[in-house]
Amino acid sequence: MTSLSITSETMPADGLRAAAAAMMATMLAAVAAWRARAAQRHALAELDARMLRDIGLGPAERRSEIAKPFWRG
């Protein structure tokens, strides 16, 4: 198996900085999405039966959603 190695010999310094910045932005966006999902699932867990009916969910659907790990959409 071959691995891809990006070094200053294969990519100019500006390209390395741009690649690192893009990777960091992608990672930060993923973390933000994970945090938002976790907060939404926590809020869903707090809803009573009337509120669940208002949004069209039943107890089984709520249990299924809040049981998902934060990284699963």
C-alpha positions, 0 to 999 in steps of 0.5 A: 500500500502506498501512502501519500506524503506531502512535504516541502519537496513535493509542494511549495510552502504556500500550498502547504499552508493552504492545505493545512488551513483547508484541513483545519477548516474542515475539522472545525466544521465537523466539530461544530456539526457534532456539537450541534447534533449533540445539543439537538439530541439533548433538546429532543430528549427533553421534549414531552409527549405533547411537544413530540406530537407537535413535531410529528415524532413518536416516542420510538422515533425519539429514542432512536434519534437520541441513541445515535452517537454525535458523529452519526447524522 
